[in-house]
Amino acid sequence: MTKSYFSIDFTLKGEFIKEMSDRVQGEPMDMDRHDFELDELIERIKSNDNRLVALQVPEGLKMQALDMMDAIEEETSAKIILAADPCYGACDLVHDKMQRMGVELVAHMGHSQMNIDSGMPTQFINVTYEGDPAIDPVLPILAQHHAIAEQRLAEAQSGQSVDSEEAQERFLDAVGRVAPLTGTKLGLVGSIQHLHLIFDYKERLEAAGFEVEVPVGGARLTFPGQVLGCNYSGDQDDIGHYLFLGSGDFHPIGLVLHTGKPLAMLDPYSGDAEEMSFERIERILRQRFGLIMACDKAQSFGILIGEKPGQMRRTLALRMKKMLEKHGKKGYLLALEHIGPELIDFYPVDAFVNTACPRIAIDDSVRYAKPLITPFELEVALGEKQWETGYQFDEIP
Ligand code: SF4
């Protein structure tokens, strides 16, 4: 791997880095071990002879963006425009507005390509971290989780059906639906800046006695082992538990809500190992259930549609409106580029259902004055789906 084109001091936030947010906010990062792969961008600008390039960086890199602009302008004959609006993921590529400004190329840092077409030529700039923690601290957690997976597999193979009371009990105990397990492999996943190490870790974990799978997800994901806050499509029935290589709990929370499987975390920055506790997930599920109950008597809903290219789920929003009408309730379609309490709280509706970034409802609902729920949660509130048969994470495929 090429070493950093240049190295800068920064604090990371945003989707690129939401998984690090618990640890990182306000903390300086170890920049010597980060690699900003700007070389390919500079080569592309030179070979295309681009004259106007938009640079899009995660929120935590904005302070250093001017240094990057200087560096690119010094190496090329292009002028760089910073796309200075908030950016939380590759779902949020700058598009037509920059085209109207005459921008020829978008340079998007810290996220990977997903299955969207922004209509603009785009160069994705990887940022990788060379942190290489020992696996020893996480092995006892993985051994416990493997035992849970074996027990679950044995239950699944016994074919015993469970009554609704037991299903609810298990649901609360076991963080989600009872997964249709066919195996007990260890699923190895990570956040994007650590994925270059994933097959090295696979070998180390296999040497420690685990059967390891690096899951390959769908079109929204670029790399083996990659997860996003809105997509865990690599999950397989023969994976019984997970190890997440990364920092913070943003991706782990989503992965456990999506799969219901035990998950351990190994932090490349600190070398610390821990697990995503059932209590934590149970607290989140109780909060979600409380919000569903709070929608019980709601008559009118604002249905939020994200305008960002990789968040727009118009068909889902229209389906929610139709479903509300079927139940004699009113749904108002509200399209927004950015979503925040100050932009929606004042509408005279009883609650909101969110079809934009799924994590807005899951992670931020306490910031809103009215209940903010996911499409699945609306279906439960209206009696179209059952809570007891398992929580369905709101995934964008
Ligand atoms: S839609 Fe997905 S990729 Fe975009 S900010 Fe939300 S979680 Fe991240």
Residues whose N, C-alpha, C, O or C-beta is under 5 A from the ligand:
A	BS01	SF4	E15 Y88 G89 A90 C91 L228 G229 C230 G310 Q311 C357 P358 R359
